[in-house]
């Protein structure tokens, strides 16, 4: 029977990071725009105004100060506020498969196996 030894580990880290400050700036810009666009309905009591956020709230609620992301531009755009990743064909590996392969290659390199 062959012995199996885990002699290397690998971790995939997305290429971009987004700070709480960047998230708050984007979210608050969205809130201001939304409240301006809906000012009449808010004034009539038909809807509530959205409240702005702050960095302290995010840290208190999540403990997170920054996060790694695959696409930063869509996340910090107040009109999108979500990652924008290209549609892949069925013949291409998924984004999660790409992450797994990257981590596996790093583990193999650390274990001096190629």
PDB file as gemmi writes it, atoms N, CA and C in Angstrom:
CRYST1    1.000    1.000    1.000  90.00  90.00  90.00 P 1                      
ATOM      1  N   UNK A   1       0.849  -1.182   0.000  1.00  0.00           N  
ATOM      2  CA  UNK A   1       0.000   0.000   0.000  1.00  0.00           C  
ATOM      3  C   UNK A   1       0.892   1.243   0.000  1.00  0.00           C  
ATOM      4  N   UNK A   2       0.541   2.208  -0.814  1.00  0.00           N  
ATOM      5  CA  UNK A   2       1.315   3.437  -0.934  1.00  0.00           C  
ATOM      6  C   UNK A   2       0.925   4.398   0.177  1.00  0.00           C  
ATOM      7  N   UNK A   3       1.940   4.965   0.808  1.00  0.00           N  
ATOM      8  CA  UNK A   3       1.673   5.978   1.830  1.00  0.00           C  
ATOM      9  C   UNK A   3       1.464   7.327   1.147  1.00  0.00           C  
ATOM     10  N   UNK A   4       0.484   8.035   1.627  1.00  0.00           N  
ATOM     11  CA  UNK A   4       0.206   9.367   1.108  1.00  0.00           C  
ATOM     12  C   UNK A   4       0.671  10.384   2.137  1.00  0.00           C  
ATOM     13  N   UNK A   5       1.410  11.376   1.669  1.00  0.00           N  
ATOM     14  CA  UNK A   5       1.923  12.411   2.555  1.00  0.00           C  
ATOM     15  C   UNK A   5       1.516  13.771   1.999  1.00  0.00           C  
ATOM     16  N   UNK A   6       0.908  14.572   2.825  1.00  0.00           N  
ATOM     17  CA  UNK A   6       0.615  15.947   2.433  1.00  0.00           C  
ATOM     18  C   UNK A   6       1.829  16.771   2.828  1.00  0.00           C  
ATOM     19  N   UNK A   7       2.595  17.172   1.822  1.00  0.00           N  
ATOM     20  CA  UNK A   7       3.848  17.873   2.116  1.00  0.00           C  
ATOM     21  C   UNK A   7       3.868  19.308   1.613  1.00  0.00           C  
ATOM     22  N   UNK A   8       2.752  19.760   1.118  1.00  0.00           N  
ATOM     23  CA  UNK A   8       2.667  21.140   0.660  1.00  0.00           C  
ATOM     24  C   UNK A   8       1.226  21.595   0.650  1.00  0.00           C  
ATOM     25  N   UNK A   9       1.027  22.855   0.900  1.00  0.00           N  
ATOM     26  CA  UNK A   9      -0.320  23.422   0.858  1.00  0.00           C  
ATOM     27  C   UNK A   9      -0.317  24.626  -0.068  1.00  0.00           C  
ATOM     28  N   UNK A  10      -1.474  24.934  -0.586  1.00  0.00           N  
ATOM     29  CA  UNK A  10      -1.592  26.088  -1.466  1.00  0.00           C  
ATOM     30  C   UNK A  10      -2.889  26.815  -1.202  1.00  0.00           C  
ATOM     31  N   UNK A  11      -2.837  28.116  -1.285  1.00  0.00           N  
ATOM     32  CA  UNK A  11      -4.026  28.941  -1.064  1.00  0.00           C  
ATOM     33  C   UNK A  11      -4.155  29.903  -2.238  1.00  0.00           C  
ATOM     34  N   UNK A  12      -5.347  29.962  -2.790  1.00  0.00           N  
ATOM     35  CA  UNK A  12      -5.608  30.919  -3.856  1.00  0.00           C  
ATOM     36  C   UNK A  12      -6.024  32.234  -3.221  1.00  0.00           C  
ATOM     37  N   UNK A  13      -5.420  33.325  -3.654  1.00  0.00           N  
ATOM     38  CA  UNK A  13      -5.807  34.660  -3.203  1.00  0.00           C  
ATOM     39  C   UNK A  13      -6.205  35.470  -4.427  1.00  0.00           C  
ATOM     40  N   UNK A  14      -7.445  35.960  -4.458  1.00  0.00           N  
ATOM     41  CA  UNK A  14      -7.868  36.785  -5.594  1.00  0.00           C  
ATOM     42  C   UNK A  14      -6.938  37.980  -5.786  1.00  0.00           C  
ATOM     43  N   UNK A  15      -6.884  38.506  -7.004  1.00  0.00           N  
ATOM     44  CA  UNK A  15      -5.894  39.534  -7.331  1.00  0.00           C  
ATOM     45  C   UNK A  15      -6.171  40.940  -6.806  1.00  0.00           C  
ATOM     46  N   UNK A  16      -7.387  41.227  -6.381  1.00  0.00           N  
ATOM     47  CA  UNK A  16      -7.731  42.584  -5.949  1.00  0.00           C  
ATOM     48  C   UNK A  16      -8.230  42.565  -4.515  1.00  0.00           C  
ATOM     49  N   UNK A  17      -8.166  43.716  -3.863  1.00  0.00           N  
ATOM     50  CA  UNK A  17      -8.758  43.832  -2.530  1.00  0.00           C  
ATOM     51  C   UNK A  17      -9.617  45.089  -2.478  1.00  0.00           C  
ATOM     52  N   UNK A  18     -10.633  45.020  -1.638  1.00  0.00           N  
ATOM     53  CA  UNK A  18     -11.540  46.149  -1.439  1.00  0.00           C  
ATOM     54  C   UNK A  18     -11.574  46.442   0.052  1.00  0.00           C  
ATOM     55  N   UNK A  19     -11.285  47.679   0.412  1.00  0.00           N  
ATOM     56  CA  UNK A  19     -11.303  48.086   1.820  1.00  0.00           C  
ATOM     57  C   UNK A  19     -12.712  48.483   2.231  1.00  0.00           C  
ATOM     58  N   UNK A  20     -12.927  48.539   3.521  1.00  0.00           N  
ATOM     59  CA  UNK A  20     -14.220  49.012   4.024  1.00  0.00           C  
ATOM     60  C   UNK A  20     -14.481  50.446   3.581  1.00  0.00           C  
ATOM     61  N   UNK A  21     -13.442  51.261   3.545  1.00  0.00           N  
ATOM     62  CA  UNK A  21     -13.610  52.647   3.118  1.00  0.00           C  
ATOM     63  C   UNK A  21     -14.143  52.705   1.685  1.00  0.00           C  
ATOM     64  N   UNK A  22     -13.588  51.859   0.828  1.00  0.00           N  
ATOM     65  CA  UNK A  22     -14.050  51.828  -0.560  1.00  0.00           C  
ATOM     66  C   UNK A  22     -15.499  51.353  -0.648  1.00  0.00           C  
ATOM     67  N   UNK A  23     -15.840  50.339   0.130  1.00  0.00           N  
ATOM     68  CA  UNK A  23     -17.224  49.853   0.133  1.00  0.00           C  
ATOM     69  C   UNK A  23     -18.188  50.915   0.624  1.00  0.00           C  
ATOM     70  N   UNK A  24     -17.814  51.588   1.701  1.00  0.00           N  
ATOM     71  CA  UNK A  24     -18.682  52.626   2.268  1.00  0.00           C  
ATOM     72  C   UNK A  24     -18.850  53.775   1.278  1.00  0.00           C  
ATOM     73  N   UNK A  25     -17.766  54.191   0.643  1.00  0.00           N  
ATOM     74  CA  UNK A  25     -17.866  55.272  -0.346  1.00  0.00           C  
ATOM     75  C   UNK A  25     -18.834  54.894  -1.463  1.00  0.00           C  
ATOM     76  N   UNK A  26     -18.707  53.681  -1.962  1.00  0.00           N  
ATOM     77  CA  UNK A  26     -19.575  53.212  -3.041  1.00  0.00           C  
ATOM     78  C   UNK A  26     -21.025  53.099  -2.577  1.00  0.00           C  
ATOM     79  N   UNK A  27     -21.228  52.461  -1.428  1.00  0.00           N  
ATOM     80  CA  UNK A  27     -22.590  52.284  -0.919  1.00  0.00           C  
ATOM     81  C   UNK A  27     -23.250  53.624  -0.629  1.00  0.00           C  
ATOM     82  N   UNK A  28     -22.522  54.523   0.005  1.00  0.00           N  
ATOM     83  CA  UNK A  28     -23.112  55.822   0.336  1.00  0.00           C  
ATOM     84  C   UNK A  28     -23.434  56.638  -0.915  1.00  0.00           C  
ATOM     85  N   UNK A  29     -22.630  56.506  -1.959  1.00  0.00           N  
ATOM     86  CA  UNK A  29     -22.954  57.167  -3.232  1.00  0.00           C  
ATOM     87  C   UNK A  29     -24.246  56.586  -3.799  1.00  0.00           C  
ATOM     88  N   UNK A  30     -24.403  55.263  -3.695  1.00  0.00           N  
ATOM     89  CA  UNK A  30     -25.645  54.615  -4.141  1.00  0.00           C  
ATOM     90  C   UNK A  30     -26.836  55.122  -3.330  1.00  0.00           C  
ATOM     91  N   UNK A  31     -26.674  55.208  -2.010  1.00  0.00           N  
ATOM     92  CA  UNK A  31     -27.756  55.666  -1.126  1.00  0.00           C  
ATOM     93  C   UNK A  31     -28.176  57.089  -1.487  1.00  0.00           C  
ATOM     94  N   UNK A  32     -27.200  57.972  -1.654  1.00  0.00           N  
ATOM     95  CA  UNK A  32     -27.525  59.362  -2.002  1.00  0.00           C  
ATOM     96  C   UNK A  32     -28.278  59.436  -3.330  1.00  0.00           C  
ATOM     97  N   UNK A  33     -27.806  58.679  -4.317  1.00  0.00           N  
ATOM     98  CA  UNK A  33     -28.465  58.673  -5.627  1.00  0.00           C  
ATOM     99  C   UNK A  33     -29.886  58.125  -5.504  1.00  0.00           C  
ATOM    100  N   UNK A  34     -30.045  57.031  -4.790  1.00  0.00           N  
ATOM    101  CA  UNK A  34     -31.365  56.424  -4.612  1.00  0.00           C  
ATOM    102  C   UNK A  34     -32.316  57.392  -3.908  1.00  0.00           C  
ATOM    103  N   UNK A  35     -31.841  58.008  -2.847  1.00  0.00           N  
ATOM    104  CA  UNK A  35     -32.692  58.942  -2.100  1.00  0.00           C  
ATOM    105  C   UNK A  35     -33.056  60.169  -2.936  1.00  0.00           C  
ATOM    106  N   UNK A  36     -32.117  60.649  -3.752  1.00  0.00           N  
ATOM    107  CA  UNK A  36     -32.412  61.785  -4.637  1.00  0.00           C  
ATOM    108  C   UNK A  36     -33.448  61.399  -5.693  1.00  0.00           C  
ATOM    109  N   UNK A  37     -33.272  60.229  -6.293  1.00  0.00           N  
ATOM    110  CA  UNK A  37     -34.196  59.781  -7.337  1.00  0.00           C  
ATOM    111  C   UNK A  37     -35.599  59.503  -6.795  1.00  0.00           C  
ATOM    112  N   UNK A  38     -35.697  59.180  -5.526  1.00  0.00           N  
ATOM    113  CA  UNK A  38     -36.980  58.830  -4.918  1.00  0.00           C  
ATOM    114  C   UNK A  38     -37.431  59.855  -3.885  1.00  0.00           C  
ATOM    115  N   UNK A  39     -36.905  61.062  -3.985  1.00  0.00           N  
ATOM    116  CA  UNK A  39     -37.190  62.099  -2.986  1.00  0.00           C  
ATOM    117  C   UNK A  39     -38.683  62.356  -2.827  1.00  0.00           C  
ATOM    118  N   UNK A  40     -39.421  62.420  -3.914  1.00  0.00           N  
ATOM    119  CA  UNK A  40     -40.859  62.708  -3.825  1.00  0.00           C  
ATOM    120  C   UNK A  40     -41.596  61.591  -3.096  1.00  0.00           C  
ATOM    121  N   UNK A  41     -41.314  60.350  -3.438  1.00  0.00           N  
ATOM    122  CA  UNK A  41     -41.967  59.213  -2.780  1.00  0.00           C  
ATOM    123  C   UNK A  41     -41.576  59.139  -1.307  1.00  0.00           C  
ATOM    124  N   UNK A  42     -40.337  59.466  -1.005  1.00  0.00           N  
ATOM    125  CA  UNK A  42     -39.882  59.474   0.388  1.00  0.00           C  
ATOM    126  C   UNK A  42     -40.619  60.558   1.157  1.00  0.00           C  
ATOM    127  N   UNK A  43     -40.741  61.728   0.542  1.00  0.00           N  
ATOM    128  CA  UNK A  43     -41.428  62.848   1.192  1.00  0.00           C  
ATOM    129  C   UNK A  43     -42.911  62.539   1.430  1.00  0.00           C  
ATOM    130  N   UNK A  44     -43.530  61.811   0.506  1.00  0.00           N  
ATOM    131  CA  UNK A  44     -44.944  61.444   0.665  1.00  0.00           C  
ATOM    132  C   UNK A  44     -45.135  60.278   1.629  1.00  0.00           C  
ATOM    133  N   UNK A  45     -44.057  59.680   2.078  1.00  0.00           N  
ATOM    134  CA  UNK A  45     -44.150  58.557   3.004  1.00  0.00           C  
ATOM    135  C   UNK A  45     -44.411  57.225   2.322  1.00  0.00           C  
ATOM    136  N   UNK A  46     -44.261  57.172   1.020  1.00  0.00           N  
ATOM    137  CA  UNK A  46     -44.493  55.942   0.267  1.00  0.00           C  
ATOM    138  C   UNK A  46     -43.316  54.976   0.363  1.00  0.00           C  
ATOM    139  N   UNK A  47     -42.182  55.500   0.691  1.00  0.00           N  
ATOM    140  CA  UNK A  47     -41.000  54.663   0.893  1.00  0.00           C  
ATOM    141  C   UNK A  47     -40.071  55.356   1.874  1.00  0.00           C  
ATOM    142  N   UNK A  48     -39.226  54.557   2.506  1.00  0.00           N  
ATOM    143  CA  UNK A  48     -38.274  55.107   3.470  1.00  0.00           C  
ATOM    144  C   UNK A  48     -36.966  55.440   2.768  1.00  0.00           C  
ATOM    145  N   UNK A  49     -36.335  56.472   3.247  1.00  0.00           N  
ATOM    146  CA  UNK A  49     -35.014  56.823   2.734  1.00  0.00           C  
ATOM    147  C   UNK A  49     -34.014  55.775   3.201  1.00  0.00           C  
ATOM    148  N   UNK A  50     -33.058  55.476   2.353  1.00  0.00           N  
ATOM    149  CA  UNK A  50     -31.985  54.578   2.755  1.00  0.00           C  
ATOM    150  C   UNK A  50     -31.006  55.351   3.627  1.00  0.00           C  
ATOM    151  N   UNK A  51     -30.400  54.659   4.574  1.00  0.00           N  
ATOM    152  CA  UNK A  51     -29.424  55.281   5.476  1.00  0.00           C  
ATOM    153  C   UNK A  51     -28.012  54.959   5.005  1.00  0.00           C  
ATOM    154  N   UNK A  52     -27.137  55.925   5.140  1.00  0.00           N  
ATOM    155  CA  UNK A  52     -25.736  55.702   4.796  1.00  0.00           C  
ATOM    156  C   UNK A  52     -25.088  54.786   5.825  1.00  0.00           C  
ATOM    157  N   UNK A  53     -23.981  54.198   5.436  1.00  0.00           N  
ATOM    158  CA  UNK A  53     -23.241  53.294   6.308  1.00  0.00           C  
ATOM    159  C   UNK A  53     -21.937  53.956   6.729  1.00  0.00           C  
ATOM    160  N   UNK A  54     -21.158  53.245   7.533  1.00  0.00           N  
ATOM    161  CA  UNK A  54     -19.843  53.738   7.927  1.00  0.00           C  
ATOM    162  C   UNK A  54     -18.919  52.561   8.193  1.00  0.00           C  
ATOM    163  N   UNK A  55     -17.645  52.827   8.166  1.00  0.00           N  
ATOM    164  CA  UNK A  55     -16.631  51.788   8.329  1.00  0.00           C  
ATOM    165  C   UNK A  55     -16.774  51.081   9.667  1.00  0.00           C  
ATOM    166  N   UNK A  56     -17.042  51.825  10.713  1.00  0.00           N  
ATOM    167  CA  UNK A  56     -17.144  51.237  12.044  1.00  0.00           C  
ATOM    168  C   UNK A  56     -18.248  50.190  12.101  1.00  0.00           C  
ATOM    169  N   UNK A  57     -19.369  50.445  11.431  1.00  0.00           N  
ATOM    170  CA  UNK A  57     -20.471  49.483  11.418  1.00  0.00           C  
ATOM    171  C   UNK A  57     -20.035  48.174  10.765  1.00  0.00           C  
ATOM    172  N   UNK A  58     -19.347  48.269   9.639  1.00  0.00           N  
ATOM    173  CA  UNK A  58     -18.913  47.056   8.937  1.00  0.00           C  
ATOM    174  C   UNK A  58     -17.970  46.240   9.804  1.00  0.00           C  
ATOM    175  N   UNK A  59     -17.011  46.899  10.436  1.00  0.00           N  
ATOM    176  CA  UNK A  59     -16.061  46.184  11.288  1.00  0.00           C  
ATOM    177  C   UNK A  59     -16.793  45.549  12.466  1.00  0.00           C  
ATOM    178  N   UNK A  60     -17.705  46.283  13.078  1.00  0.00           N  
ATOM    179  CA  UNK A  60     -18.441  45.749  14.223  1.00  0.00           C  
ATOM    180  C   UNK A  60     -19.330  44.578  13.811  1.00  0.00           C  
ATOM    181  N   UNK A  61     -19.989  44.691  12.662  1.00  0.00           N  
ATOM    182  CA  UNK A  61     -20.914  43.647  12.218  1.00  0.00           C  
ATOM    183  C   UNK A  61     -20.199  42.407  11.699  1.00  0.00           C  
ATOM    184  N   UNK A  62     -19.036  42.592  11.078  1.00  0.00           N  
ATOM    185  CA  UNK A  62     -18.389  41.456  10.425  1.00  0.00           C  
ATOM    186  C   UNK A  62     -16.987  41.144  10.925  1.00  0.00           C  
ATOM    187  N   UNK A  63     -16.324  42.120  11.498  1.00  0.00           N  
ATOM    188  CA  UNK A  63     -14.935  41.930  11.889  1.00  0.00           C  
ATOM    189  C   UNK A  63     -13.972  42.029  10.709  1.00  0.00           C  
ATOM    190  N   UNK A  64     -14.506  42.286   9.536  1.00  0.00           N  
ATOM    191  CA  UNK A  64     -13.693  42.337   8.317  1.00  0.00           C  
ATOM    192  C   UNK A  64     -13.280  43.778   8.034  1.00  0.00           C  
ATOM    193  N   UNK A  65     -12.005  43.963   7.712  1.00  0.00           N  
ATOM    194  CA  UNK A  65     -11.512  45.296   7.382  1.00  0.00           C  
ATOM    195  C   UNK A  65     -11.214  45.448   5.897  1.00  0.00           C  
ATOM    196  N   UNK A  66     -10.967  44.339   5.225  1.00  0.00           N  
ATOM    197  CA  UNK A  66     -10.687  44.342   3.800  1.00  0.00           C  
ATOM    198  C   UNK A  66     -10.960  42.940   3.286  1.00  0.00           C  
ATOM    199  N   UNK A  67     -11.289  42.815   2.014  1.00  0.00           N  
ATOM    200  CA  UNK A  67     -11.538  41.503   1.457  1.00  0.00           C  
ATOM    201  C   UNK A  67     -10.921  41.419   0.065  1.00  0.00           C  
ATOM    202  N   UNK A  68     -10.495  40.195  -0.290  1.00  0.00           N  
ATOM    203  CA  UNK A  68      -9.961  39.953  -1.626  1.00  0.00           C  
ATOM    204  C   UNK A  68     -11.117  39.628  -2.555  1.00  0.00           C  
ATOM    205  N   UNK A  69     -11.028  40.125  -3.791  1.00  0.00           N  
ATOM    206  CA  UNK A  69     -12.103  39.932  -4.762  1.00  0.00           C  
ATOM    207  C   UNK A  69     -11.524  39.637  -6.145  1.00  0.00           C  
ATOM    208  N   UNK A  70     -12.330  39.014  -6.974  1.00  0.00           N  
ATOM    209  CA  UNK A  70     -11.922  38.704  -8.346  1.00  0.00           C  
ATOM    210  C   UNK A  70     -12.133  39.887  -9.283  1.00  0.00           C  
ATOM    211  N   UNK A  71     -13.072  40.755  -8.961  1.00  0.00           N  
ATOM    212  CA  UNK A  71     -13.347  41.928  -9.789  1.00  0.00           C  
ATOM    213  C   UNK A  71     -13.668  43.086  -8.870  1.00  0.00           C  
ATOM    214  N   UNK A  72     -12.841  44.094  -8.882  1.00  0.00           N  
ATOM    215  CA  UNK A  72     -13.032  45.239  -7.989  1.00  0.00           C  
ATOM    216  C   UNK A  72     -13.902  46.321  -8.610  1.00  0.00           C  
ATOM    217  N   UNK A  73     -13.722  46.574  -9.902  1.00  0.00           N  
ATOM    218  CA  UNK A  73     -14.386  47.719 -10.526  1.00  0.00           C  
ATOM    219  C   UNK A  73     -15.903  47.658 -10.400  1.00  0.00           C  
ATOM    220  N   UNK A  74     -16.497  46.502 -10.578  1.00  0.00           N  
ATOM    221  CA  UNK A  74     -17.947  46.386 -10.441  1.00  0.00           C  
ATOM    222  C   UNK A  74     -18.417  46.558  -9.011  1.00  0.00           C  
ATOM    223  N   UNK A  75     -17.621  46.097  -8.065  1.00  0.00           N  
ATOM    224  CA  UNK A  75     -18.000  46.169  -6.654  1.00  0.00           C  
ATOM    225  C   UNK A  75     -18.013  47.603  -6.153  1.00  0.00           C  
ATOM    226  N   UNK A  76     -17.046  48.406  -6.578  1.00  0.00           N  
ATOM    227  CA  UNK A  76     -16.970  49.785  -6.077  1.00  0.00           C  
ATOM    228  C   UNK A  76     -17.725  50.785  -6.953  1.00  0.00           C  
ATOM    229  N   UNK A  77     -18.367  50.310  -8.007  1.00  0.00           N  
ATOM    230  CA  UNK A  77     -19.187  51.178  -8.857  1.00  0.00           C  
ATOM    231  C   UNK A  77     -20.580  51.284  -8.243  1.00  0.00           C  
ATOM    232  N   UNK A  78     -20.997  52.477  -7.800  1.00  0.00           N  
ATOM    233  CA  UNK A  78     -22.304  52.624  -7.141  1.00  0.00           C  
ATOM    234  C   UNK A  78     -23.491  52.201  -8.007  1.00  0.00           C  
ATOM    235  N   UNK A  79     -23.306  52.143  -9.319  1.00  0.00           N  
ATOM    236  CA  UNK A  79     -24.388  51.717 -10.204  1.00  0.00           C  
ATOM    237  C   UNK A  79     -24.454  50.203 -10.375  1.00  0.00           C  
ATOM    238  N   UNK A  80     -23.429  49.497  -9.915  1.00  0.00           N  
ATOM    239  CA  UNK A  80     -23.389  48.039 -10.078  1.00  0.00           C  
ATOM    240  C   UNK A  80     -23.331  47.342  -8.717  1.00  0.00           C  
ATOM    241  N   UNK A  81     -22.300  47.641  -7.940  1.00  0.00           N  
ATOM    242  CA  UNK A  81     -22.074  47.090  -6.602  1.00  0.00           C  
ATOM    243  C   UNK A  81     -22.107  45.561  -6.562  1.00  0.00           C  
ATOM    244  N   UNK A  82     -21.536  44.946  -7.584  1.00  0.00           N  
ATOM    245  CA  UNK A  82     -21.418  43.491  -7.671  1.00  0.00           C  
ATOM    246  C   UNK A  82     -20.245  43.180  -8.597  1.00  0.00           C  
ATOM    247  N   UNK A  83     -19.617  42.031  -8.409  1.00  0.00           N  
ATOM    248  CA  UNK A  83     -18.524  41.697  -9.320  1.00  0.00           C  
ATOM    249  C   UNK A  83     -19.041  41.487 -10.736  1.00  0.00           C  
ATOM    250  N   UNK A  84     -18.256  41.860 -11.698  1.00  0.00           N  
ATOM    251  CA  UNK A  84     -18.585  41.646 -13.105  1.00  0.00           C  
ATOM    252  C   UNK A  84     -17.562  40.661 -13.655  1.00  0.00           C  
ATOM    253  N   UNK A  85     -17.994  39.432 -13.830  1.00  0.00           N  
ATOM    254  CA  UNK A  85     -17.129  38.378 -14.342  1.00  0.00           C  
ATOM    255  C   UNK A  85     -17.670  37.933 -15.691  1.00  0.00           C  
ATOM    256  N   UNK A  86     -16.790  37.679 -16.611  1.00  0.00           N  
ATOM    257  CA  UNK A  86     -17.237  37.300 -17.949  1.00  0.00           C  
ATOM    258  C   UNK A  86     -17.923  35.940 -17.925  1.00  0.00           C  
ATOM    259  N   UNK A  87     -18.880  35.773 -18.820  1.00  0.00           N  
ATOM    260  CA  UNK A  87     -19.569  34.495 -18.974  1.00  0.00           C  
ATOM    261  C   UNK A  87     -18.596  33.494 -19.580  1.00  0.00           C  
ATOM    262  N   UNK A  88     -18.526  32.318 -19.014  1.00  0.00           N  
ATOM    263  CA  UNK A  88     -17.628  31.287 -19.528  1.00  0.00           C  
ATOM    264  C   UNK A  88     -18.409  30.288 -20.372  1.00  0.00           C  
ATOM    265  N   UNK A  89     -17.715  29.719 -21.325  1.00  0.00           N  
ATOM    266  CA  UNK A  89     -18.351  28.683 -22.137  1.00  0.00           C  
ATOM    267  C   UNK A  89     -18.353  27.378 -21.354  1.00  0.00           C  
ATOM    268  N   UNK A  90     -19.133  26.423 -21.803  1.00  0.00           N  
ATOM    269  CA  UNK A  90     -19.172  25.114 -21.145  1.00  0.00           C  
ATOM    270  C   UNK A  90     -17.858  24.365 -21.289  1.00  0.00           C  
ATOM    271  N   UNK A  91     -17.041  24.751 -22.260  1.00  0.00           N  
ATOM    272  CA  UNK A  91     -15.754  24.089 -22.472  1.00  0.00           C  
ATOM    273  C   UNK A  91     -14.665  24.639 -21.552  1.00  0.00           C  
ATOM    274  N   UNK A  92     -14.903  25.773 -20.941  1.00  0.00           N  
ATOM    275  CA  UNK A  92     -13.911  26.397 -20.060  1.00  0.00           C  
ATOM    276  C   UNK A  92     -14.128  25.948 -18.618  1.00  0.00           C  
ATOM    277  N   UNK A  93     -13.042  25.876 -17.849  1.00  0.00           N  
ATOM    278  CA  UNK A  93     -13.223  25.575 -16.422  1.00  0.00           C  
ATOM    279  C   UNK A  93     -13.925  26.740 -15.720  1.00  0.00           C  
ATOM    280  N   UNK A  94     -14.661  26.428 -14.691  1.00  0.00           N  
ATOM    281  CA  UNK A  94     -15.341  27.472 -13.916  1.00  0.00           C  
ATOM    282  C   UNK A  94     -14.314  28.306 -13.165  1.00  0.00           C  
ATOM    283  N   UNK A  95     -14.754  29.425 -12.656  1.00  0.00           N  
ATOM    284  CA  UNK A  95     -13.849  30.281 -11.887  1.00  0.00           C  
ATOM    285  C   UNK A  95     -13.387  29.556 -10.619  1.00  0.00           C  
ATOM    286  N   UNK A  96     -14.272  28.764 -10.014  1.00  0.00           N  
ATOM    287  CA  UNK A  96     -13.874  28.002  -8.825  1.00  0.00           C  
ATOM    288  C   UNK A  96     -12.857  26.925  -9.179  1.00  0.00           C  
ATOM    289  N   UNK A  97     -12.996  26.308 -10.357  1.00  0.00           N  
ATOM    290  CA  UNK A  97     -12.010  25.324 -10.794  1.00  0.00           C  
ATOM    291  C   UNK A  97     -10.660  25.997 -11.014  1.00  0.00           C  
ATOM    292  N   UNK A  98     -10.659  27.188 -11.596  1.00  0.00           N  
ATOM    293  CA  UNK A  98      -9.403  27.925 -11.777  1.00  0.00           C  
ATOM    294  C   UNK A  98      -8.735  28.208 -10.438  1.00  0.00           C  
ATOM    295  N   UNK A  99      -9.535  28.577  -9.448  1.00  0.00           N  
ATOM    296  CA  UNK A  99      -8.995  28.840  -8.112  1.00  0.00           C  
ATOM    297  C   UNK A  99      -8.383  27.567  -7.532  1.00  0.00           C  
ATOM    298  N   UNK A 100      -9.070  26.445  -7.700  1.00  0.00           N  
ATOM    299  CA  UNK A 100      -8.581  25.173  -7.163  1.00  0.00           C  
ATOM    300  C   UNK A 100      -7.283  24.754  -7.844  1.00  0.00           C  
ATOM    301  N   UNK A 101      -7.211  24.904  -9.153  1.00  0.00           N  
ATOM    302  CA  UNK A 101      -5.994  24.545  -9.886  1.00  0.00           C  
ATOM    303  C   UNK A 101      -4.829  25.424  -9.441  1.00  0.00           C  
ATOM    304  N   UNK A 102      -5.072  26.712  -9.265  1.00  0.00           N  
ATOM    305  CA  UNK A 102      -4.029  27.626  -8.797  1.00  0.00           C  
ATOM    306  C   UNK A 102      -3.509  27.190  -7.422  1.00  0.00           C  
ATOM    307  N   UNK A 103      -4.414  26.883  -6.510  1.00  0.00           N  
ATOM    308  CA  UNK A 103      -4.006  26.448  -5.167  1.00  0.00           C  
ATOM    309  C   UNK A 103      -3.255  25.121  -5.236  1.00  0.00           C  
ATOM    310  N   UNK A 104      -3.705  24.209  -6.085  1.00  0.00           N  
ATOM    311  CA  UNK A 104      -3.036  22.913  -6.217  1.00  0.00           C  
ATOM    312  C   UNK A 104      -1.622  23.082  -6.769  1.00  0.00           C  
ATOM    313  N   UNK A 105      -1.459  23.951  -7.753  1.00  0.00           N  
ATOM    314  CA  UNK A 105      -0.120  24.203  -8.308  1.00  0.00           C  
ATOM    315  C   UNK A 105       0.808  24.785  -7.247  1.00  0.00           C  
ATOM    316  N   UNK A 106       0.293  25.674  -6.421  1.00  0.00           N  
ATOM    317  CA  UNK A 106       1.111  26.246  -5.344  1.00  0.00           C  
ATOM    318  C   UNK A 106       1.493  25.172  -4.331  1.00  0.00           C  
ATOM    319  N   UNK A 107       0.555  24.287  -4.022  1.00  0.00           N  
ATOM    320  CA  UNK A 107       0.845  23.200  -3.085  1.00  0.00           C  
ATOM    321  C   UNK A 107       1.913  22.274  -3.659  1.00  0.00           C  
ATOM    322  N   UNK A 108       1.798  21.950  -4.934  1.00  0.00           N  
ATOM    323  CA  UNK A 108       2.792  21.085  -5.578  1.00  0.00           C  
ATOM    324  C   UNK A 108       4.172  21.747  -5.567  1.00  0.00           C  
ATOM    325  N   UNK A 109       4.218  23.041  -5.836  1.00  0.00           N  
ATOM    326  CA  UNK A 109       5.497  23.754  -5.834  1.00  0.00           C  
ATOM    327  C   UNK A 109       6.111  23.755  -4.438  1.00  0.00           C  
ATOM    328  N   UNK A 110       5.300  23.973  -3.426  1.00  0.00           N  
ATOM    329  CA  UNK A 110       5.820  23.990  -2.050  1.00  0.00           C  
ATOM    330  C   UNK A 110       6.291  22.606  -1.610  1.00  0.00           C  
ATOM    331  N   UNK A 111       5.705  21.582  -2.203  1.00  0.00           N  
ATOM    332  CA  UNK A 111       6.107  20.214  -1.879  1.00  0.00           C  
ATOM    333  C   UNK A 111       7.259  19.748  -2.776  1.00  0.00           C  
ATOM    334  N   UNK A 112       7.749  20.661  -3.622  1.00  0.00           N  
ATOM    335  CA  UNK A 112       8.813  20.347  -4.579  1.00  0.00           C  
ATOM    336  C   UNK A 112       8.413  19.225  -5.526  1.00  0.00           C  
ATOM    337  N   UNK A 113       7.159  19.239  -5.938  1.00  0.00           N  
ATOM    338  CA  UNK A 113       6.634  18.264  -6.904  1.00  0.00           C  
ATOM    339  C   UNK A 113       6.132  19.041  -8.109  1.00  0.00           C  
ATOM    340  N   UNK A 114       6.522  18.611  -9.282  1.00  0.00           N  
ATOM    341  CA  UNK A 114       6.042  19.301 -10.476  1.00  0.00           C  
ATOM    342  C   UNK A 114       5.559  18.324 -11.516  1.00  0.00           C  
TER     343      UNK A 114                                                      
END                                                                             
